[in-house]
Amino acid sequence: MNDRVCAMMPSEISDLEMKLRDAQLRPTKQRLALAELLYSRGNRHITAERLHSEAMEAGVAISLATIYNNLHQFTTAGLLREVVVDSSRSYFDTNVEPHHHFFHEETGSLEDIDKSDLTVANIPALPEGTEISSVDVIVRVNSRRN
């Protein structure tokens, strides 16, 4: 593991361990290392492939399959939010509060839209026996072409 992960203060380790334990996830070395990579930079959007690259750069020996498994476990536990941009691309968002996104098609990056900046109205009648669990809006943007 890299010096940053190994040199974390005991209180930082405890915070990450607590975060995982509170989510009913066992705080293994790999999960703690992934949590450090995910949460040490504030809110962010990351793909499994990018997180795998960051883990390799940090000296964390972990397979891409294990990254995917852990990201999905973190999502199920409420620690991450999966944002599906299209059938071949998902991002994992460390900001789990309700909000929407701009998707920059040219760069492949996501940007948060504050929930107060977008109102969704005129939702059609729901199918019988259902309720809204969430509404996710992705606004796709490109550079202006003159």
GIUR-V232882 format. One record per residue. N is the residue number from 1. SS is DSSP state (H for helix, E for strand, - for the rest). Layout:
BEGIN
N,SS
N,SS
END
This chain:
BEGIN
1,-
2,-
3,H
4,H
5,H
6,H
7,-
8,-
9,-
10,H
11,H
12,H
13,H
14,H
15,H
16,H
17,H
18,H
19,H
20,H
21,H
22,H
23,-
24,-
25,-
26,-
27,-
28,-
29,H
30,H
31,H
32,H
33,H
34,H
35,H
36,H
37,H
38,H
39,H
40,-
41,-
42,-
43,-
44,-
45,E
46,E
47,-
48,H
49,H
50,H
51,H
52,H
53,H
54,H
55,H
56,H
57,H
58,-
59,-
60,-
61,-
62,-
63,-
64,H
65,H
66,H
67,H
68,H
69,H
70,H
71,H
72,H
73,H
74,H
75,H
76,H
77,-
78,-
79,-
80,-
81,E
82,E
83,E
84,E
85,E
86,E
87,-
88,-
89,E
90,E
91,E
92,E
93,E
94,-
95,-
96,-
97,-
98,-
99,-
100,E
101,E
102,E
103,E
104,E
105,-
106,-
107,-
108,-
109,E
110,E
111,E
112,E
113,E
114,-
115,H
116,H
117,H
118,-
119,-
120,-
121,-
122,-
123,-
124,-
125,-
126,-
127,-
128,-
129,-
130,-
131,-
132,-
133,-
134,-
135,-
136,-
137,-
138,E
139,E
140,E
141,E
142,-
143,-
144,-
145,-
146,-
END
